[in-house]
Amino acid sequence: MGGVLLPNLMDSFQLKELTLKNRVVMSPMCQYSATGKDGMPTDWHLHHYTSRAIGGVGLIIVEMTNVEPNGRISDYCLGLWSDAHRDAFKPIVDATHQYGAKIAIQIAHAGRKAEDAPEPVAPSAQAFDETYKTPRALSENEIAEMVQTFKAAARRAVEAGFDAIELHGAHGYLIHQFLSPYTNTRTDRYGKDRTLFAKEVIRAVKSVIPDSMPLLMRISATEYVDGGYDIKEAIRFSQILKDEGVDVFDVSSGGEGPIGSRGLPGSHAGYQTPLAKQIKQALSVPVIAVGRLENPILANAVIGNEEADLVAVGRGLLANPYWALGAASELQLPVDAPTQYKAGF
């Protein structure tokens, strides 16, 4: 039976002027391995990311990398607040390019979830839970300074040679905290327009990256805490952020607080894919689906059914650096293995 040839997991994909060799994305996953507590990537990060490039991933997204020392989840998280950090990332970027992958970096600030910060900061003085420190609410002047830290980190990412930048606007970190009615109870303009901080960050970042460079944003497409937003609200603010210049949405959920009466949708395979599909359809924008998609047949179905444009794999790539090559082989699609490994596939 004839018809349109549907996309598959190993098809290339175009993001502005960036061509990905396949639809497999390595999800950003904290390694907590900046052993000097200085935010610097180490040999661990070099080998960790390079091995996934050798293993066939189309787009690697480097783990949450923070714009200032007190914006880290822990003292062992990565940073990009100095030119020395920029220079330390260059060998990782070069190595992943050498083996055919494209590489992005997720820049962020943990806000009230900065566990080791002496005094965390946030939109409002509300702790994540009783085990976390109560943050100090940022002043408007401090918010303006914070926007500049994101701008500086983005500039350094470009100088390091990254192919794309992802802003972390999910999982209860600073940008998400401003977007959420649960964590943003301000009465000033940043409370009246909860998208304002995100918009200012996007504008600042866009001012220092090439027009050809895709800007990704990870969002929590629904919150599970009582008093949080739902998918309808996420679609509304995502449209605003798209209009400001976000090219791709990396669609996750939750992370903002304790699970409330609406509960979780479950943690079964593909449980967040319907959220990605709704964002894609409502905004006519490329999306990355994420969440227990390590089964190659399921991941390929998400692409083939056009529920998402790209599939992010986390745990599967932690367990197996060569997941993408194995997936292609299992799906009987072309396997772009290095010459040295072709006999294995």
SVG drawing of the C-alpha trace seen along z (x, -y; Angstrom):
<svg xmlns="http://www.w3.org/2000/svg" viewBox="-6 -47 47 56">
<polyline fill="none" stroke="black" stroke-width="0.4" points="0.0,0.0 1.5,-3.3 1.6,-6.5 3.9,-9.0 7.1,-7.5 7.0,-8.2 10.2,-9.3 12.2,-6.9 14.6,-7.1 17.7,-7.1 16.5,-9.8 18.4,-13.0 16.7,-16.2 17.3,-19.8 17.2,-22.5 17.7,-25.8 21.2,-25.4 22.1,-22.4 21.8,-19.0 21.5,-16.0 22.4,-12.6 19.5,-10.9 16.7,-11.6 18.5,-10.3 19.2,-12.8 21.3,-12.2 19.2,-13.7 21.1,-16.0 21.9,-14.0 23.9,-15.4 27.1,-13.5 28.0,-15.3 31.7,-14.7 33.3,-18.2 35.6,-16.8 37.4,-20.0 34.1,-21.6 35.0,-24.4 32.5,-23.6 35.2,-22.4 34.6,-19.4 37.1,-16.6 38.4,-13.5 35.2,-11.8 33.1,-14.2 35.4,-13.9 35.1,-10.1 31.5,-10.1 30.3,-12.3 32.9,-11.2 31.8,-7.5 28.2,-8.5 29.4,-10.3 31.2,-7.1 28.0,-5.2 26.0,-7.0 24.0,-9.7 22.8,-12.5 22.6,-15.2 24.4,-15.1 23.1,-17.6 25.6,-18.2 24.2,-18.1 22.9,-21.1 25.7,-23.6 25.3,-26.5 25.7,-30.3 27.1,-31.0 28.7,-29.1 25.7,-29.4 23.4,-28.3 24.5,-24.7 22.5,-21.8 25.6,-20.6 29.2,-21.7 30.1,-18.8 28.0,-20.2 29.4,-21.9 29.7,-25.6 30.2,-28.1 30.8,-31.3 34.3,-31.9 36.4,-31.8 38.4,-29.0 35.3,-26.9 34.8,-27.7 38.3,-26.5 37.8,-23.3 34.7,-22.4 36.5,-22.9 38.2,-19.4 34.8,-17.8 33.2,-19.6 36.0,-18.8 36.0,-15.1 32.3,-14.7 32.5,-16.5 35.3,-14.2 33.0,-11.2 30.1,-12.6 27.8,-13.9 26.4,-17.4 26.6,-18.8 24.5,-21.2 24.8,-22.4 22.1,-23.0 22.6,-26.2 20.8,-26.8 20.5,-28.1 19.1,-25.8 17.4,-28.6 15.9,-27.4 17.1,-23.8 20.8,-24.9 21.5,-22.5 25.1,-23.6 24.6,-27.4 25.1,-29.3 21.9,-31.3 19.9,-30.0 17.9,-32.6 14.5,-32.3 11.5,-34.4 9.9,-34.0 11.2,-33.0 9.7,-29.6 11.7,-26.4 11.3,-23.3 10.6,-21.2 11.7,-21.0 15.0,-19.5 16.0,-22.5 17.2,-26.0 14.7,-28.8 15.8,-30.9 16.0,-34.7 13.7,-36.4 15.7,-38.1 15.4,-41.9 14.6,-43.3 18.2,-44.6 19.5,-41.1 17.1,-39.6 18.7,-41.9 22.1,-40.8 21.0,-37.1 19.9,-37.6 23.4,-38.8 24.9,-35.7 22.8,-33.6 24.0,-35.9 27.6,-35.5 27.3,-31.7 25.7,-31.5 28.5,-33.6 31.0,-31.2 29.1,-28.2 29.3,-29.7 33.0,-30.4 33.6,-26.8 32.1,-25.6 28.7,-24.1 26.2,-23.6 23.1,-24.6 22.1,-25.8 19.3,-24.5 17.8,-26.7 16.7,-24.6 13.1,-25.8 11.9,-22.6 12.2,-20.5 11.8,-23.2 14.9,-25.2 15.1,-29.0 13.4,-29.7 10.7,-27.2 10.3,-28.8 9.5,-32.1 7.0,-30.4 5.1,-28.6 2.2,-30.1 3.3,-27.8 6.8,-29.1 6.3,-32.6 4.1,-34.6 5.7,-38.0 3.5,-41.1 5.9,-43.1 6.1,-42.8 7.9,-39.5 4.8,-38.1 2.2,-39.8 3.9,-38.4 5.5,-35.1 7.0,-34.7 9.0,-37.9 12.2,-36.4 12.2,-33.7 11.6,-36.2 14.5,-38.4 16.8,-35.4 15.8,-34.3 16.4,-37.8 19.7,-38.1 20.9,-34.7 19.6,-35.3 21.7,-38.5 25.0,-36.6 24.3,-33.4 24.4,-33.2 21.1,-33.5 21.8,-30.0 22.1,-28.4 19.0,-26.6 17.8,-27.6 16.2,-24.7 14.3,-25.0 13.4,-22.2 10.0,-22.7 7.9,-20.9 4.7,-20.7 2.6,-20.1 3.1,-20.3 2.0,-17.8 1.9,-19.9 -1.4,-21.4 -1.5,-25.0 0.7,-24.3 -0.1,-24.7 -1.4,-22.2 -0.7,-21.4 -3.1,-24.2 -1.1,-26.8 2.2,-25.3 0.9,-25.6 0.0,-29.3 3.4,-30.3 5.3,-28.1 3.7,-30.0 5.0,-33.2 8.5,-31.7 8.4,-30.5 7.5,-34.0 10.6,-35.2 12.9,-32.8 12.8,-29.3 13.2,-26.9 12.7,-23.5 10.9,-22.4 12.4,-19.5 9.2,-18.3 9.4,-16.9 7.2,-17.4 7.1,-18.0 10.0,-18.6 8.5,-21.7 7.4,-20.4 5.6,-17.5 3.1,-15.4 -0.4,-16.8 -3.9,-15.5 -3.7,-15.2 -0.9,-12.7 1.6,-11.4 0.6,-10.0 2.8,-7.0 6.3,-6.2 5.5,-3.7 7.4,-3.8 6.6,-6.9 4.5,-8.4 5.4,-12.0 5.1,-11.6 1.4,-12.8 2.7,-16.1 5.2,-16.5 2.6,-15.7 0.3,-18.4 3.0,-21.0 4.0,-20.0 0.4,-20.2 -0.6,-23.4 2.5,-25.4 3.6,-23.8 7.1,-23.6 9.7,-20.8 9.7,-18.9 11.9,-16.4 10.0,-13.6 11.6,-12.3 10.8,-9.8 11.4,-6.0 11.9,-5.8 14.9,-3.5 13.0,-0.7 14.1,-1.2 10.7,0.0 8.9,-2.5 11.3,-5.3 10.9,-4.7 7.1,-4.6 7.2,-8.0 9.0,-9.4 7.0,-7.4 3.7,-8.4 4.9,-12.0 4.3,-12.5 7.7,-14.1 10.6,-15.1 13.4,-13.8 13.6,-11.3 15.8,-11.9 17.2,-8.8 18.6,-9.0 18.9,-5.8 19.4,-3.7 22.5,-5.7 23.8,-5.6 23.6,-1.8 24.9,-1.5 27.0,-4.2 26.2,-2.4 22.5,-2.4 21.9,-4.3 23.9,-1.8 22.1,1.1 18.7,-0.5 19.4,-0.9 20.4,2.7 17.3,3.9 15.1,1.8 16.9,3.1 17.8,-0.4 21.2,-1.6 23.9,-1.3 26.4,-4.2 29.0,-2.3 32.7,-3.3 34.7,-1.0 36.3,0.5 32.9,1.7 31.1,2.7 31.7,6.4 29.6,6.0 26.5,4.9"/>
</svg>
